[in-house]
Amino acid sequence: MNDSRQDRLEMYSRMLALRDFDEEDLRSVEGTSITVVGAGGLGSPILQLLTSIGFGKIRIIDYDVVELSNLQRQTIYNYDDIGIPKVDAAVANLSKQNPFVQF
């Protein structure tokens, strides 16, 4: 994906359509760094939402690996991720969701 300003504006156009949310607010969100401890049952959907919103930098801390039993409720992983450290699989999958976020 092209990293142009126009692509960013299109990606976040629904947020920019909100009353009281403008490009300055978007730049603030994009300039924010967040740390999520745990990429499991709660961390997984939180990471998806933070990535969708477009927070600039997301740090993920988790020392577990993806297991088959995780797939039913940890929505950022898929079958091919089994045996891979959760952080690595999360970064790979979330980067595809939003290439503008740095992990």
Secondary structure, 3 states (H helix, E strand, C coil): CCCCHHHHHHHCHHHHCCCCCCHHHHHHHHCCEEEEECCCCCHHHHHHHHHHHCCCEEEEECCCECCHHHCCCCCCCCHHHCCCEHHHHHHHHHHHHCCCCEC
